Amino acid sequence: MKGRYFTEQERQILEEIIRHRRTELGENFLSQEIPETVLNRLIWAALSAPSVGFSQPWEFVIIRDASIKEKIKACFEIENEKAKKIFNDKPLYNQFKLEGIQTTPINIAIFYKPSSSPVLGQTSMKKAGPYSVCLAVQNLWLMARAENIGVCWLSILDEQKVKRILNAPDENELIAYLCIGYVKEFTERPQLEIANWETRKSQESLIYYDSYHQDSNS
Ligand SMILES: Cc1cc2nc3c(=O)[nH]c(=O)nc-3n(C[C@H](O)[C@H](O)[C@H](O)COP(=O)(O)O)c2cc1C
């Protein structure tokens, strides 16, 4: 074959990075600054993601300003109160610190910017645009793990309020709000699994071959 060939050792490194990527809860972050060169590598990883029609439909707002973070935190508090009511039969919810807005040195809001002209590949499945932005998020997340940096994807937010706080253009869609920083500890398993909130689904329960199985009774 032509092109870059990966060795077994390199494959194993990728596997390790995927295996050890975690979501960090707020109390696990350290205030230690992220060097600009490291941040640039995270952004480079995001910008290297695949995108429908190579449209690269993403925009990033890198947030360090304490007053902006304070507003985002207030937005989170309101949404989290709503969530607490939804989970009022599960007191465990109240124990999770599901954001790291002020405990991380950097927050990054990642937006989908729709194209004003047709995009190759997006003519039928419009969501291929936002899906592309999710891949940028994942690339950044994996590179962060390779840099031993923790990430919390925060979605307990009111999109419209966040857009107003960040002066985002009307047409832009908020895809992800990431809190990024060095951590005290990387756990082997997801925090929600450790806390018995959720369990990992088995591979057999998720994979179908050729088509979804017919109900034998139908
Ligand atoms: C789209 C998306 C939104 C999420 N929103 C939140 C959130 O608001 N707060 C939080 O603490 N974790 C959030 N998470 C993290 C998940 O809880 C986490 O990925 C899951 O528990 C599995 O853990 P792991 O990432 O360590 O494998 C989000 C993850 C994704 C992919």
The ligand as an SDF file (V2000), in Angstrom:
LIG
                    3D

 31 33  0  0  0  0  0  0  0  0999 V2000
  -23.5440   15.3210   23.8330 C   0  0  0  0  0  0  0  0  0  0  0  0
  -23.0570   15.1170   25.2390 C   0  0  0  0  0  0  0  0  0  0  0  0
  -23.5280   15.9280   26.2600 C   0  0  0  0  0  0  0  0  0  0  0  0
  -23.0760   15.7560   27.5690 C   0  0  0  0  0  0  0  0  0  0  0  0
  -23.4910   16.6210   28.5610 N   0  0  0  0  0  0  0  0  0  0  0  0
  -22.9410   16.5380   29.8020 C   0  0  0  0  0  0  0  0  0  0  0  0
  -23.2390   17.4980   30.8080 C   0  0  0  0  0  0  0  0  0  0  0  0
  -24.0250   18.4290   30.6140 O   0  0  0  0  0  0  0  0  0  0  0  0
  -22.6070   17.3890   32.0000 N   0  0  0  0  0  0  0  0  0  0  0  0
  -21.7250   16.3650   32.2560 C   0  0  0  0  0  0  0  0  0  0  0  0
  -21.1560   16.3100   33.3630 O   0  0  0  0  0  0  0  0  0  0  0  0
  -21.4310   15.4350   31.3140 N   0  0  0  0  0  0  0  0  0  0  0  0
  -22.0100   15.5180   30.1070 C   0  0  0  0  0  0  0  0  0  0  0  0
  -21.6630   14.5890   29.1460 N   0  0  0  0  0  0  0  0  0  0  0  0
  -20.7380   13.5160   29.4780 C   0  0  0  0  0  0  0  0  0  0  0  0
  -21.4010   12.1470   29.6130 C   0  0  0  0  0  0  0  0  0  0  0  0
  -22.0960   12.0720   30.8360 O   0  0  0  0  0  0  0  0  0  0  0  0
  -20.3120   11.0890   29.5160 C   0  0  0  0  0  0  0  0  0  0  0  0
  -19.7690   11.1100   28.2250 O   0  0  0  0  0  0  0  0  0  0  0  0
  -20.7960    9.6800   29.8280 C   0  0  0  0  0  0  0  0  0  0  0  0
  -21.1930    9.5950   31.1640 O   0  0  0  0  0  0  0  0  0  0  0  0
  -19.7260    8.6280   29.5590 C   0  0  0  0  0  0  0  0  0  0  0  0
  -18.5590    8.9270   30.2890 O   0  0  0  0  0  0  0  0  0  0  0  0
  -17.1410    9.0890   29.6000 P   0  0  0  0  0  0  0  0  0  0  0  0
  -17.2300   10.3170   28.7080 O   0  0  0  0  0  0  0  0  0  0  0  0
  -16.1850    9.2790   30.7190 O   0  0  0  0  0  0  0  0  0  0  0  0
  -16.8850    7.8650   28.7870 O   0  0  0  0  0  0  0  0  0  0  0  0
  -22.1360   14.7460   27.8470 C   0  0  0  0  0  0  0  0  0  0  0  0
  -21.6570   13.9370   26.8180 C   0  0  0  0  0  0  0  0  0  0  0  0
  -22.0980   14.1130   25.5260 C   0  0  0  0  0  0  0  0  0  0  0  0
  -21.5460   13.2390   24.4290 C   0  0  0  0  0  0  0  0  0  0  0  0
  1  2  1  0
  2  3  1  0
  2 30  2  0
  3  4  2  0
  4  5  1  0
  4 28  1  0
  5  6  2  0
  6  7  1  0
  6 13  1  0
  7  8  2  0
  7  9  1  0
  9 10  1  0
 10 11  2  0
 10 12  1  0
 12 13  2  0
 13 14  1  0
 14 15  1  0
 14 28  1  0
 15 16  1  0
 16 17  1  0
 16 18  1  0
 18 19  1  0
 18 20  1  0
 20 21  1  0
 20 22  1  0
 22 23  1  0
 23 24  1  0
 24 25  2  0
 24 26  1  0
 24 27  1  0
 28 29  2  0
 29 30  1  0
 30 31  1  0
M  END
$$$$
